[in-house]
Amino acid sequence: MKRVLFLGATSSIARALALCFARDGAALYLAARDADEAARVAADLNIRGAGLVRSGSFEATGYARHTELISHAARELGGLDGVALCFGTLGEHFNAARDAAYARDLVTENFTAAASILTEVANYLGIQRSGFIIVLGSVAGERGRAGNYVYGSAKGGLALFTQGLRAHMARSGVHIMTVKLGLVDTPMTYGRGRSLLAVSPTTAARGIYSAWRRRAEVVYVPWFWRPVMAVVRAIPERIFKYARF
Ligand SMILES: NC(=O)c1ccc[n+]([C@@H]2O[C@H](COP(=O)([O-])OP(=O)(O)OC[C@H]3O[C@@H](n4cnc5c(N)ncnc54)[C@H](OP(=O)(O)O)[C@@H]3O)[C@@H](O)[C@H]2O)c1
């Protein structure tokens, strides 16, 4: 039975991913900014097969409480096998491109806070020399675009951080997986126009779970984003800089 801590557990993708783990009888600790909603998700997962579900509050930028949260989750679950980092904020790019404080907050929530708690998690799992870390990243982090470069740069930084952490932990017995998500139909993307490439949180979660089971290190979810991003990366900068998306 896997014992897994979810960070940002009220995210739609996190809920669907937690359900995949629950169906296999995992024990889960659901940590989220909205502790009441996390408790409701926990109750739901309990009746859907999870071995044990606990929940609690988590603010990604509340750095002083991160070490205690990891220890608390491990105590509640009787140990910790893995962590799924699921929090993130898309924000409004119009504001981020004009307001320095807004841009700073977006980068902090998507990168700085993630780098901070990943360091704590890696320390914890590194000492026990086993476990796994799943990091929800984005294809937005692959190339700076006019339409979302603040969020994209934070996700790009997170991908590099995770890649470096994987190298740092290569001999530690800890499996680290970077997920490069394409468009997923969640509250984060609600109202931003429909796309034929968007998938449901359930489809995304199944892709993530199956990649985790085969111990993938970097996975595009859904798979077709790998060739799509290969094309996007290949467009010369002098042309790409005029793209308005
Ligand atoms: N949806 C997409 O198309 C897409 C594409 C690529 C990558 N992703 C990534 O996938 C992950 C999950 O996103 P989602 O689509 O499931 O979106 P979502 O349903 O909006 O979930 C985002 C989650 O992040 C939490 N969060 C944001 N800031 C936080 C903070 N400072 N402290 C603690 N929790 C915080 C939110 O908590 P509250 O509910 O309290 O706000 C929410 O639970 C994110 O990392 C996102 O960047 C999503």
Ligand as a Chemical Component Dictionary entry (heavy atoms), coordinates in Angstrom:
data_LIG
# 
_chem_comp.id                   LIG 
_chem_comp.type                 NON-POLYMER 
_chem_comp.pdbx_formal_charge   0 
_chem_comp.three_letter_code    LIG 
# 
loop_
_chem_comp_atom.comp_id 
_chem_comp_atom.atom_id 
_chem_comp_atom.alt_atom_id 
_chem_comp_atom.type_symbol 
_chem_comp_atom.charge 
_chem_comp_atom.model_Cartn_x 
_chem_comp_atom.model_Cartn_y 
_chem_comp_atom.model_Cartn_z 
_chem_comp_atom.pdbx_ordinal 
LIG N1  N1  N 0  -5.571 22.799 -16.350 1  
LIG C1  C1  C 0  -4.605 22.872 -17.264 2  
LIG O1  O1  O 0  -4.867 23.045 -18.489 3  
LIG C2  C2  C 0  -3.167 22.708 -16.835 4  
LIG C3  C3  C 0  -2.213 22.679 -17.859 5  
LIG C4  C4  C 0  -0.873 22.539 -17.503 6  
LIG C5  C5  C 0  -0.510 22.422 -16.177 7  
LIG N2  N2  N 1  -1.468 22.464 -15.213 8  
LIG C6  C6  C 0  -1.001 22.368 -13.825 9  
LIG O2  O2  O 0  -1.693 21.326 -13.161 10 
LIG C7  C7  C 0  -1.760 21.625 -11.762 11 
LIG C8  C8  C 0  -3.184 21.452 -11.295 12 
LIG O3  O3  O 0  -4.016 22.409 -11.928 13 
LIG P1  P1  P 0  -5.577 22.225 -12.215 14 
LIG O4  O4  O 0  -5.793 22.358 -13.669 15 
LIG O5  O5  O -1 -6.066 21.019 -11.503 16 
LIG O6  O6  O 0  -6.144 23.549 -11.597 17 
LIG P2  P2  P 0  -7.088 23.881 -10.365 18 
LIG O7  O7  O 0  -8.227 22.931 -10.287 19 
LIG O8  O8  O 0  -7.372 25.332 -10.484 20 
LIG O9  O9  O 0  -6.129 23.594 -9.122  21 
LIG C9  C9  C 0  -5.105 24.445 -8.730  22 
LIG C10 C10 C 0  -4.833 24.102 -7.292  23 
LIG O10 O10 O 0  -3.687 24.821 -6.826  24 
LIG C11 C11 C 0  -4.014 25.311 -5.535  25 
LIG N3  N3  N 0  -3.191 26.450 -5.174  26 
LIG C12 C12 C 0  -2.941 27.558 -5.911  27 
LIG N4  N4  N 0  -2.131 28.378 -5.233  28 
LIG C13 C13 C 0  -1.878 27.773 -4.032  29 
LIG C14 C14 C 0  -1.133 28.133 -2.903  30 
LIG N5  N5  N 0  -0.470 29.310 -2.831  31 
LIG N6  N6  N 0  -1.084 27.286 -1.856  32 
LIG C15 C15 C 0  -1.751 26.114 -1.891  33 
LIG N7  N7  N 0  -2.496 25.723 -2.949  34 
LIG C16 C16 C 0  -2.555 26.552 -3.992  35 
LIG C17 C17 C 0  -5.485 25.691 -5.642  36 
LIG O11 O11 O 0  -6.044 25.886 -4.377  37 
LIG P3  P3  P 0  -7.417 26.718 -4.212  38 
LIG O12 O12 O 0  -8.507 25.779 -4.687  39 
LIG O13 O13 O 0  -7.469 27.017 -2.773  40 
LIG O14 O14 O 0  -7.296 27.923 -5.085  41 
LIG C18 C18 C 0  -6.003 24.464 -6.375  42 
LIG O15 O15 O 0  -6.220 23.405 -5.495  43 
LIG C19 C19 C 0  -1.213 23.048 -11.605 44 
LIG O16 O16 O 0  0.138  22.996 -11.200 45 
LIG C20 C20 C 0  -1.286 23.615 -13.000 46 
LIG O17 O17 O 0  -0.334 24.632 -13.217 47 
LIG C21 C21 C 0  -2.779 22.604 -15.509 48 
# 
loop_
_chem_comp_bond.comp_id 
_chem_comp_bond.atom_id_1 
_chem_comp_bond.atom_id_2 
_chem_comp_bond.value_order 
_chem_comp_bond.pdbx_ordinal 
LIG N1  C1  SING 1  
LIG C1  O1  DOUB 2  
LIG C1  C2  SING 3  
LIG C2  C3  SING 4  
LIG C2  C21 DOUB 5  
LIG C3  C4  DOUB 6  
LIG C4  C5  SING 7  
LIG C5  N2  DOUB 8  
LIG N2  C6  SING 9  
LIG N2  C21 SING 10 
LIG C6  O2  SING 11 
LIG C6  C20 SING 12 
LIG O2  C7  SING 13 
LIG C7  C8  SING 14 
LIG C7  C19 SING 15 
LIG C8  O3  SING 16 
LIG O3  P1  SING 17 
LIG P1  O4  DOUB 18 
LIG P1  O5  SING 19 
LIG P1  O6  SING 20 
LIG O6  P2  SING 21 
LIG P2  O7  DOUB 22 
LIG P2  O8  SING 23 
LIG P2  O9  SING 24 
LIG O9  C9  SING 25 
LIG C9  C10 SING 26 
LIG C10 O10 SING 27 
LIG C10 C18 SING 28 
LIG O10 C11 SING 29 
LIG C11 N3  SING 30 
LIG C11 C17 SING 31 
LIG N3  C12 SING 32 
LIG N3  C16 SING 33 
LIG C12 N4  DOUB 34 
LIG N4  C13 SING 35 
LIG C13 C14 SING 36 
LIG C13 C16 DOUB 37 
LIG C14 N5  SING 38 
LIG C14 N6  DOUB 39 
LIG N6  C15 SING 40 
LIG C15 N7  DOUB 41 
LIG N7  C16 SING 42 
LIG C17 O11 SING 43 
LIG C17 C18 SING 44 
LIG O11 P3  SING 45 
LIG P3  O12 DOUB 46 
LIG P3  O13 SING 47 
LIG P3  O14 SING 48 
LIG C18 O15 SING 49 
LIG C19 O16 SING 50 
LIG C19 C20 SING 51 
LIG C20 O17 SING 52 
# 
